[in-house]
Amino acid sequence: MNKPVSPDELITDEDGPLYAPRKKVYPQSVSGRFRSIKWRLMAVCLGVYYLLPFVRWHRGLGAPDQAVLIDFPNRRFYFFFIELWPQEVYYFTGLLVLAAFALFLMNALGGRIWCGYLCPQTVWTDLFYAVERLVEGDRRAQMKADAGPMTVKRAGRRALKHAIWLMIAWWTGGAWVLYFADAPTLVRDLATLQAPVIAYVWIAMLTASTYLLAGYMREQVCVYMCPWPRIQAALTDEWALNVTYKYDRGEPRCSVKKAFDIRSLGEKAGDCIDCNQCVAVCPTGIDIRDGAQLGCIQCGLCIDACDAVMTKVGRKTGLIGYDNDINVQRRVAGKQEIFKPVRARTVVYASLITVVCAVMLYALMSRTLLDVNVLHDRNPIAVSLSDGAIRNGYTLRFLNKRGFDRVIAIDVDGPAGAKLHVIGADSVTPDRPMIVLGRDTTTELRVLVTAAFDEKAEKSVPVTFRVTDIGLGEVASATDHFVLP
Amino acid sequence: MSEHNEIDRVSGRSTTGHEWDGIKELNTPLPRWWVLTFYATIIWAIGYWIVYPAWPLVSGYTTGLFQYSTRASVATDLADLEKLRGEKMAVLGNASLADIEKDPALLALARARGKTVFADNCAPCHGSGGAGAKGYPNLNDDDWLWGGSLDQIMQTIQFGARSGHAKTHEGQMLAFGRDGVLKKDEIVTVANYVRSLSGLSTAPKFDLAAGKKIFTENCTSCHGDNAKGNPELGAPNLTDQIWLYGSDEETLVETITNGRAGVMPAWVGRLDPVTVKALAVYVHSLGGGK
């Protein structure tokens, strides 16, 4: 993008293989502003992931007290004060929409913030790289060892590295299953080998995927497997801030001494001393000076590396930094830099996020905790009785989403003089049957509605079942039809 | 193959020696992993023959090392199912019919079991929803030939009607016409009289008194003085709105002339007692039960 490429370089008459072996990346350790941000975010992300299952949330007797729990056997999802039933899974759609817009907004503001700091692939790979450097030494030591022969010491270190990796991977899988069962109980069962087989299977699968993705696949996941870099490239605009090598300031590259000579002649010398530190620290092994590219996850580590070097040679930091091409061009033209975090795109994303949040919040606040569904008998749809009256059968399904039993009364509005009978319920109030609904469950009942036959009546009239919680006064209703034979 | 190892100048690979109109075919051997996988599948197949049933013989087949059989595994699964069901069904077996209907959990269990069994055994005649058909009673209504209480329904399911079982319901509509008891015009008259009992229209020149006389002399012994039927004999109520075979004059004449004797099989030996119980509760809960 920045360097002019001569046409000769573009012509390749080699019919070489389409496959290129991976070049192993040895990112050098680095310290600085973005590195410390990354360390902190890693601690937060992993901390939340590993510890969240142990957070307790009291919900009353008989209900699980785990703050975040996906309870498959009982078909419930618990998230702190929220309890969702399977039919309310559309909340997750809202959550996914929200996640997408949040990603777009992040991208419009600061490029691949997700990729560089928050993506699990980045977080775990970063952790694995740290372990690798701790055990096998920094970039140079590793490269030297890999080029040399295998020694006992080296083999021992390598074994240690894999052991630590596997342990982290195992913890990752172990934490995953804790979201699906009571965490303390499951930890005890796992330790005493009494947990269900499926728990061990999932731990094994996630151990394997973590180990392979963070230990071996690494940047290849971002470059070859992940769709986001492709989408991100299409979504970005010229105002979005990206990790950028400010080539207006850096080019032409030359050593400190040479730059001094050139500058003393009054000609332009770039600030880049071509030390390659930005390349050495890059976890995806790219050269940021080639411009924005798919392989760049924008983790900001090259900024730290470059700033350290610039400080050392006594030049202004920020040769690599969050910037965009507009500002590069403006500086070249001698104009002031401008940044536009508030622009149509970000405003639209932010408003969409607000709207989706508001809709979800409203849906959550107004969700019913008492509900009734009705299903008309299909066969026979209507029954003539011996006295000529007409009867229709229905299946009513009641949902009590509260954590306690409650008594409800059922009323029916429909054909004139309609009478309601609940099968199996010897109610003390025959005209207005009362039923006990168990806590946090559904109850299915068969009810019969009988009405006198009226030749002039419509073939089909609406019938409404109204359900009233005797204690709380909550109401719900469901409508179907009363039909004549 | 030495004559085939001509090297292609462009790709640098050897050719197979085949040539068509100057176009030569490059030698592209199968990848080694593919060949090895292919051999592995052959070895796998041989192992499979030894372990699993594989080859047909003259009378039978090779059974394999483990004597594996899908039929046997189905039998095992069915046995497991029966065992699982047995525990739940034992509860049904110990409860009385009335208690089952009062307990929501037992009612749901009995209805679920009854519905399945009904679909398998009863639906061919009574229809999948128990709505019946001409000659096959509707089980949803409140008109019962042999009584609609839980016990009566269970009795009918167990022993059937005119099924030949020793305890079955007996009694049938006689063939008054065919047997020469009533003449054609008398049958038409009494048919019109029966229609009048439930308020249906009658023929213009119909003689009510004559009809009543014929009815009293021939029909009341089974259908009762008030024509309300007798569940002991399976004699239907003739004053209500429900007609098993139809209420038009032609059908009634046919009924009186040739009689009726629909058969319901006995299920006592075919379904186990708990299943019959569940079935009785299910039929009762369809809505017509008394």
HADDOCK unambig.tbl for C-alpha pairs under 7 A between the chains (distance, minus, plus):
assign (segid A and resid 379 and name CA) (segid B and resid 129 and name CA) 4.78 0.50 0.50
assign (segid A and resid 379 and name CA) (segid B and resid 131 and name CA) 6.80 0.50 0.50
assign (segid A and resid 380 and name CA) (segid B and resid 129 and name CA) 5.90 0.50 0.50
assign (segid A and resid 380 and name CA) (segid B and resid 131 and name CA) 5.46 0.50 0.50
assign (segid A and resid 383 and name CA) (segid B and resid 140 and name CA) 6.56 0.50 0.50
assign (segid A and resid 383 and name CA) (segid B and resid 141 and name CA) 6.06 0.50 0.50
assign (segid A and resid 384 and name CA) (segid B and resid 141 and name CA) 6.50 0.50 0.50
assign (segid A and resid 385 and name CA) (segid B and resid 141 and name CA) 5.35 0.50 0.50
assign (segid A and resid 385 and name CA) (segid B and resid 142 and name CA) 5.82 0.50 0.50
assign (segid A and resid 386 and name CA) (segid B and resid 142 and name CA) 6.34 0.50 0.50
assign (segid A and resid 386 and name CA) (segid B and resid 143 and name CA) 6.01 0.50 0.50
assign (segid A and resid 386 and name CA) (segid B and resid 240 and name CA) 4.93 0.50 0.50
assign (segid A and resid 386 and name CA) (segid B and resid 241 and name CA) 4.88 0.50 0.50
assign (segid A and resid 386 and name CA) (segid B and resid 242 and name CA) 5.49 0.50 0.50
assign (segid A and resid 387 and name CA) (segid B and resid 240 and name CA) 5.95 0.50 0.50
assign (segid A and resid 387 and name CA) (segid B and resid 241 and name CA) 6.08 0.50 0.50
assign (segid A and resid 388 and name CA) (segid B and resid 241 and name CA) 5.69 0.50 0.50
assign (segid A and resid 423 and name CA) (segid B and resid 285 and name CA) 6.24 0.50 0.50
assign (segid A and resid 424 and name CA) (segid B and resid 101 and name CA) 5.07 0.50 0.50
assign (segid A and resid 424 and name CA) (segid B and resid 102 and name CA) 5.33 0.50 0.50
assign (segid A and resid 424 and name CA) (segid B and resid 104 and name CA) 6.83 0.50 0.50
assign (segid A and resid 425 and name CA) (segid B and resid 102 and name CA) 6.61 0.50 0.50
assign (segid A and resid 448 and name CA) (segid B and resid 287 and name CA) 6.86 0.50 0.50
